Amino acid sequence: ERIKCFPEYLRSAGYYCSNNYKKDYNFTDVNVWDESSQTAHWRKRKSGQPFFSVFNFTSTHQGQINGSDDEFFDKYTSKLKPEERHDDERIPLPPYYPDTEFVRKIWSRYYNLITFMDKQVSDLLAQLEADGLADNTIVFFFSDHGMGIPRFKRTLYDSGLNVPLIIRFPERYQHLSPLRAGRRTDRLVSFVDFAPTVLSLAGLSIPGYMQGRAFLGAWAGPPREYVFGAASRVDEAYELSRCVRDKRYKYIRNYMPHLPYIQPSEYPDRAEIMQ
């Protein structure tokens, strides 16, 4: 009874809370959402009711890469204009990946999926405009982790933990933003900061048990000096490591250094790049 998920506090304050539709594993969310489903949407709320709506775009998810063939990816690229499609020969590769035809194909697929996701985000923002809500809604855009390929997702490197975070403030809420539109900041933020930040923006009290630090709104705290990361397992494979970073350095401590760099794991091993 003492510990609640932050949407429960929003609901108690009159917000309509929806999630579409990915959720955490091994967790009971009976009172968290008004609706959590593939059709959940702010449009199902009462007229004039404030809302907090989450939309998860899975077009770039690892599941789209694992075991998929050219026919599958053609379904996505066919929805892109010719000038929006990425040329295998021209895409940038990270220096730690071999520059081969096969690797370029994998990365080109990912870039095309990212472009497709951009269009999905554009469509959702257009829905806000059509509903007359764009000027009254703060929008967060972020990823949950790095790409679903080796050295990204499931690692504590920056390629696994450093993700995009874009926040759009409409004109009427510009006073809540520490930056002018279009600017970037090097402030350190952790995912545990999101819950208190949303409550802070809504003008609600932050429960004392929340470990995060609000970075916007009435209860915004000072910038973090450090952020922390942890990995305890990769699906069915155990791998204990921890990390801490400031703006310049990252320290990673691996507590199981005897294990191989990439352990066998059923789900990621489905990917063509792992064969």
MINU-127653 format. One line per field, with one value per residue: x, y, z of N, C-alpha, C in turn; residue number from 1. Coordinates in steps of 0.2 Angstrom, whole numbers. Layout:
n_u [X  ...]
n_v [Y  ...]
n_w [Z  ...]
ca_u [X  ...]
ca_v [Y  ...]
ca_w [Z  ...]
c_u [X  ...]
c_v [Y  ...]
c_w [Z  ...]
mipa [NUM  ...]
end
This chain:
n_u [4  10  20  19  16  21  11  -1  -2  -4  -16  -24  -24  -33  -29  -30  -23  -14  -6  2  10  18  25  32  41  35  27  14  1  -11  -18  -12  -14  -27  -30  -21  -15  -15  -23  -24  -26  -26  -37  -48  -51  -61  -70  -60  -52  -36  -21  -9  0  7  17  23  35  38  45  59  63  73  67  63  73  79  80  73  68  73  61  52  58  56  43  43  52  46  36  43  49  59  70  71  76  90  106  116  130  133  130  135  147  151  167  171  165  166  169  160  150  139  138  135  123  115  116  110  97  93  94  84  73  73  70  57  51  53  43  32  32  30  17  10  12  5  -8  -10  -10  -22  -31  -31  -22  -9  -3  -4  2  16  29  39  52  61  73  74  86  102  104  98  110  126  137  129  114  111  123  135  142  143  136  126  119  118  105  94  86  73  64  49  42  28  23  17  22  35  42  45  55  73  80  82  71  77  90  104  109  122  118  117  106  96  86  78  75  64  51  49  51  40  30  34  32  19  15  14  17  32  35  44  51  55  69  74  79  71  72  65  52  42  49  62  78  96  109  114  130  135  129  122  124  118  120  113  109  107  93  92  105  117  126  136  138  143  142  148  147  153  152  163  171  169  167  168  164  167  160  161  172  177  169  164  165  153  139  131  114  97  87  94  103  96  97  103  115  122  125]
n_v [-6  6  8  14  14  27  32  29  39  50  46  47  61  65  62  54  39  29  15  9  -3  -11  -19  -21  -36  -49  -43  -35  -25  -19  -7  3  8  16  10  -3  -8  -14  -5  6  23  41  46  39  45  55  69  84  79  78  70  56  48  33  27  14  11  -2  -5  -4  -13  -27  -39  -37  -39  -51  -66  -62  -61  -55  -52  -49  -36  -29  -25  -15  -6  -3  6  18  32  33  42  41  29  19  18  4  5  18  20  25  16  10  10  -2  -12  -24  -19  -25  -33  -40  -35  -22  -23  -27  -16  -6  -11  -8  6  9  5  13  25  22  22  35  41  35  42  55  53  51  63  71  67  73  86  86  84  95  97  99  111  110  100  91  82  68  59  44  31  14  7  2  -3  -18  -28  -35  -28  -17  -17  -24  -22  -13  -3  14  13  4  10  24  33  41  56  67  81  89  105  114  131  137  131  134  140  130  123  121  125  134  131  118  117  108  98  93  87  74  61  49  34  31  44  48  46  54  66  67  68  80  89  89  95  88  80  71  55  49  37  36  34  42  58  73  82  92  104  109  103  101  95  98  96  79  72  60  45  28  11  -6  -23  -39  -51  -59  -62  -79  -80  -77  -63  -53  -36  -19  -1  16  33  49  65  64  52  34  20  3  -12  -28  -43  -56  -60  -72  -76  -78  -65  -64  -72  -88  -87  -89  -80  -68  -75  -79  -70  -65  -59  -66  -78]
n_w [0  3  -7  -23  -41  -52  -61  -54  -44  -53  -58  -47  -46  -56  -69  -84  -88  -99  -108  -122  -129  -122  -107  -91  -86  -76  -66  -57  -62  -57  -53  -60  -73  -83  -95  -103  -117  -134  -141  -133  -129  -128  -133  -127  -115  -104  -109  -110  -100  -91  -97  -97  -107  -114  -128  -136  -148  -158  -170  -172  -163  -156  -159  -172  -180  -177  -184  -195  -213  -230  -236  -225  -221  -232  -231  -223  -229  -241  -238  -237  -245  -260  -258  -244  -241  -235  -242  -243  -246  -242  -228  -212  -202  -185  -178  -173  -179  -192  -209  -220  -233  -228  -214  -217  -223  -212  -204  -213  -214  -200  -200  -209  -203  -192  -198  -203  -190  -186  -195  -189  -176  -181  -186  -174  -167  -176  -173  -161  -164  -173  -163  -156  -146  -146  -142  -128  -123  -116  -123  -122  -129  -131  -130  -124  -123  -130  -148  -154  -156  -156  -144  -140  -135  -119  -114  -104  -109  -117  -129  -126  -115  -117  -122  -134  -129  -130  -127  -129  -127  -128  -132  -121  -110  -110  -100  -91  -96  -95  -106  -122  -136  -147  -142  -134  -120  -109  -97  -85  -84  -77  -80  -68  -65  -72  -67  -55  -61  -70  -61  -54  -65  -66  -54  -43  -27  -23  -19  -5  -6  -19  -29  -39  -46  -49  -64  -70  -69  -54  -43  -47  -45  -41  -54  -58  -52  -55  -64  -63  -68  -71  -74  -72  -77  -94  -101  -100  -96  -84  -79  -71  -68  -65  -66  -66  -71  -75  -82  -90  -89  -88  -77  -77  -69  -69  -63  -66  -74  -80  -89  -106  -119  -126  -121  -124  -128  -130  -136  -142  -150  -161  -170  -187  -187  -177  -182]
ca_u [0  14  24  14  19  19  4  -6  -2  -7  -24  -27  -25  -38  -26  -31  -16  -14  0  1  7  24  25  38  40  35  25  7  0  -18  -20  -7  -16  -34  -30  -14  -17  -13  -27  -24  -25  -28  -44  -53  -52  -67  -69  -56  -48  -29  -19  -3  -1  14  16  30  36  43  47  66  65  77  63  62  80  81  77  69  71  72  54  50  61  53  37  45  56  41  33  47  50  66  75  71  79  97  110  121  136  134  129  141  148  155  174  172  162  170  166  159  144  134  137  132  116  112  115  106  90  92  93  78  68  73  67  50  49  52  36  27  31  26  9  7  12  -1  -14  -11  -12  -28  -36  -31  -19  -2  -1  -5  5  23  31  45  54  67  73  75  93  105  102  98  115  132  141  124  109  113  130  135  145  138  132  120  115  117  100  91  80  71  58  46  38  24  25  14  25  42  45  47  61  79  84  77  70  82  96  106  112  126  116  117  99  95  78  75  73  58  45  49  51  33  26  36  29  11  14  12  23  37  36  51  55  58  77  76  79  67  76  61  46  42  53  68  84  102  111  118  137  136  124  124  121  119  117  114  108  105  88  93  112  119  132  135  143  140  145  146  150  152  152  169  173  164  170  164  166  164  161  162  177  179  164  165  162  146  137  125  107  92  84  98  106  91  99  107  122  125  126]
ca_v [0  12  10  14  16  34  34  29  46  54  45  50  68  66  61  47  36  24  12  6  -7  -15  -18  -24  -43  -52  -37  -34  -18  -19  -1  8  11  16  5  -5  -13  -12  0  11  30  47  48  36  48  59  76  89  76  78  63  54  42  30  23  10  9  -8  -6  -5  -18  -32  -44  -36  -41  -58  -71  -60  -61  -49  -51  -45  -29  -25  -23  -8  -1  -1  12  23  35  31  46  40  23  20  14  0  7  24  21  25  11  11  8  -8  -17  -25  -16  -31  -32  -43  -30  -16  -25  -27  -9  -3  -13  -4  13  10  4  20  30  21  24  42  42  33  47  60  52  52  71  74  66  78  92  86  84  102  96  99  117  109  93  90  76  64  54  41  24  10  4  3  -7  -26  -31  -36  -22  -12  -19  -29  -20  -6  3  19  11  1  14  31  33  48  59  73  83  95  109  119  138  139  128  135  142  124  121  125  127  136  126  116  117  102  99  87  85  67  59  41  32  32  51  50  46  60  72  68  71  87  93  89  99  83  78  66  51  49  31  36  35  46  65  77  86  97  106  112  100  99  96  100  91  73  72  53  40  22  6  -12  -29  -45  -57  -57  -67  -84  -80  -73  -59  -48  -30  -13  4  23  38  56  68  63  45  28  14  -3  -17  -35  -47  -63  -59  -78  -78  -76  -58  -65  -79  -91  -85  -91  -75  -64  -80  -80  -65  -67  -57  -70  -85]
ca_w [0  3  -13  -29  -47  -52  -64  -49  -42  -58  -59  -41  -47  -61  -75  -88  -89  -104  -110  -128  -124  -119  -100  -88  -85  -69  -62  -57  -63  -57  -52  -63  -79  -85  -100  -106  -122  -141  -143  -128  -132  -124  -135  -124  -109  -104  -113  -106  -94  -92  -98  -97  -112  -116  -134  -137  -155  -158  -176  -171  -158  -158  -162  -179  -183  -176  -188  -201  -219  -234  -237  -219  -221  -238  -229  -220  -234  -246  -235  -237  -251  -262  -255  -237  -240  -234  -246  -239  -247  -239  -221  -207  -197  -179  -180  -170  -183  -198  -215  -224  -236  -223  -209  -220  -224  -206  -202  -217  -211  -194  -202  -213  -197  -188  -203  -202  -184  -187  -198  -184  -172  -184  -186  -167  -166  -180  -170  -156  -168  -175  -158  -153  -140  -147  -138  -121  -121  -116  -126  -121  -134  -128  -131  -118  -123  -137  -153  -152  -159  -152  -141  -139  -130  -114  -112  -100  -113  -119  -134  -123  -110  -118  -127  -135  -125  -133  -124  -133  -123  -131  -130  -115  -105  -111  -93  -87  -99  -94  -112  -127  -141  -152  -139  -131  -114  -107  -90  -84  -82  -77  -81  -62  -64  -76  -63  -51  -66  -72  -55  -53  -70  -64  -48  -38  -22  -25  -13  -2  -7  -26  -29  -44  -45  -54  -68  -73  -65  -47  -38  -50  -41  -44  -59  -55  -54  -57  -65  -62  -72  -68  -77  -68  -82  -100  -102  -96  -95  -79  -81  -66  -69  -63  -69  -64  -75  -74  -89  -94  -88  -86  -74  -77  -65  -71  -57  -69  -80  -83  -94  -113  -121  -128  -119  -128  -126  -135  -140  -146  -154  -167  -175  -192  -186  -173  -185]
c_u [4  18  19  18  17  13  -2  -7  -6  -15  -27  -28  -30  -35  -29  -24  -17  -7  -1  8  12  24  31  36  39  32  17  5  -8  -21  -16  -10  -24  -35  -23  -16  -14  -17  -28  -22  -28  -36  -49  -54  -59  -65  -65  -52  -40  -27  -11  -3  6  12  23  30  41  46  55  68  69  73  62  68  81  77  73  72  70  65  50  52  58  47  37  47  51  37  37  48  57  71  76  75  87  101  116  128  138  133  135  141  152  162  175  168  166  166  165  152  138  133  133  124  112  111  110  98  88  90  86  72  67  69  59  47  48  45  31  26  28  19  6  6  6  -7  -15  -13  -19  -33  -35  -27  -11  1  -2  -2  13  25  38  46  61  67  75  82  95  102  103  104  121  135  136  120  112  121  130  140  140  133  126  116  114  111  97  86  79  64  55  41  34  25  23  18  33  46  47  53  67  83  79  77  76  89  97  109  116  124  115  110  99  87  75  72  66  52  44  48  44  29  27  32  22  10  12  18  26  37  43  55  57  65  79  76  76  72  72  55  47  48  60  74  91  105  115  125  138  129  127  121  122  116  118  113  106  100  90  101  114  126  132  141  139  145  143  150  148  152  158  171  168  169  166  167  163  165  161  166  179  174  166  162  155  144  131  119  102  89  88  102  102  94  104  114  126  127  133]
c_v [6  14  9  16  23  36  33  36  51  53  48  58  70  64  54  45  29  22  8  3  -12  -14  -22  -32  -44  -46  -36  -27  -16  -12  5  11  11  10  4  -10  -10  -6  6  18  35  48  44  39  52  66  81  86  76  71  62  47  40  26  20  8  3  -10  -7  -10  -24  -38  -43  -38  -48  -63  -69  -60  -55  -47  -47  -38  -25  -22  -16  -3  1  4  18  26  33  35  45  33  24  15  10  2  14  25  21  19  13  8  1  -14  -18  -22  -21  -30  -35  -38  -24  -17  -25  -20  -5  -5  -9  3  14  9  10  25  29  23  31  44  40  39  53  59  53  60  74  73  71  85  92  86  91  102  97  105  116  102  93  83  74  59  51  34  20  8  5  -3  -14  -30  -31  -29  -17  -14  -25  -28  -14  -1  8  17  7  5  21  31  40  50  66  75  90  99  114  126  140  136  129  137  136  121  125  127  130  130  124  115  110  103  92  85  78  66  51  40  33  39  53  50  52  66  73  71  78  91  94  93  94  82  72  61  50  43  31  38  40  53  69  81  92  98  109  109  98  100  98  94  85  74  65  50  33  17  -1  -18  -35  -51  -54  -63  -73  -85  -75  -69  -53  -42  -24  -7  11  27  45  59  66  55  40  23  8  -9  -24  -40  -55  -62  -66  -80  -75  -69  -59  -72  -82  -89  -85  -85  -71  -69  -81  -75  -67  -65  -61  -77  -86]
c_w [0  -3  -19  -35  -49  -56  -59  -46  -47  -59  -53  -41  -53  -68  -78  -90  -94  -106  -116  -130  -121  -111  -97  -87  -77  -64  -63  -57  -62  -57  -56  -69  -80  -90  -102  -111  -129  -144  -138  -131  -128  -127  -132  -117  -110  -107  -108  -100  -96  -93  -98  -101  -114  -123  -135  -144  -156  -165  -177  -166  -161  -161  -169  -183  -183  -180  -194  -207  -224  -235  -231  -220  -227  -236  -226  -225  -239  -244  -235  -244  -253  -259  -248  -236  -239  -239  -242  -240  -244  -232  -217  -203  -191  -181  -177  -173  -190  -204  -220  -227  -231  -218  -211  -221  -218  -203  -206  -215  -205  -196  -205  -208  -193  -192  -202  -196  -183  -190  -193  -179  -175  -185  -179  -165  -170  -177  -164  -159  -170  -169  -154  -147  -140  -143  -131  -119  -121  -118  -124  -126  -132  -130  -125  -117  -130  -142  -151  -156  -155  -150  -140  -133  -126  -112  -108  -103  -115  -124  -132  -118  -112  -124  -129  -130  -127  -130  -127  -128  -128  -128  -123  -109  -106  -104  -89  -90  -97  -100  -117  -132  -146  -148  -136  -125  -112  -100  -90  -81  -82  -78  -74  -61  -67  -71  -58  -55  -68  -67  -54  -58  -69  -58  -42  -33  -25  -19  -11  -4  -15  -26  -34  -42  -51  -57  -71  -68  -58  -43  -41  -45  -44  -49  -55  -57  -57  -59  -65  -67  -69  -73  -73  -72  -89  -102  -97  -94  -89  -81  -76  -67  -67  -66  -66  -69  -73  -81  -93  -94  -86  -83  -74  -73  -67  -66  -59  -75  -83  -88  -101  -114  -122  -126  -123  -124  -131  -139  -144  -151  -161  -172  -181  -191  -181  -176  -187]
mipa [1  2  3  4  5  6  7  8  9  10  11  12  13  14  15  16  17  18  19  20  21  22  23  24  25  26  27  28  29  30  31  32  33  34  35  36  37  38  39  40  41  42  43  44  45  46  47  48  49  50  51  52  53  54  55  56  57  58  59  60  61  62  63  64  65  66  67  68  69  70  71  72  73  74  75  76  77  78  79  80  81  82  83  84  85  86  87  88  89  90  91  92  93  94  95  96  97  98  99  100  101  102  103  104  105  106  107  108  109  110  111  112  113  114  115  116  117  118  119  120  121  122  123  124  125  126  127  128  129  130  131  132  133  134  135  136  137  138  139  140  141  142  143  144  145  146  147  148  149  150  151  152  153  154  155  156  157  158  159  160  161  162  163  164  165  166  167  168  169  170  171  172  173  174  175  176  177  178  179  180  181  182  183  184  185  186  187  188  189  190  191  192  193  194  195  196  197  198  199  200  201  202  203  204  205  206  207  208  209  210  211  212  213  214  215  216  217  218  219  220  221  222  223  224  225  226  227  228  229  230  231  232  233  234  235  236  237  238  239  240  241  242  243  244  245  246  247  248  249  250  251  252  253  254  255  256  257  258  259  260  261  262  263  264  265  266  267  268  269  270  271  272  273  274  275]
end
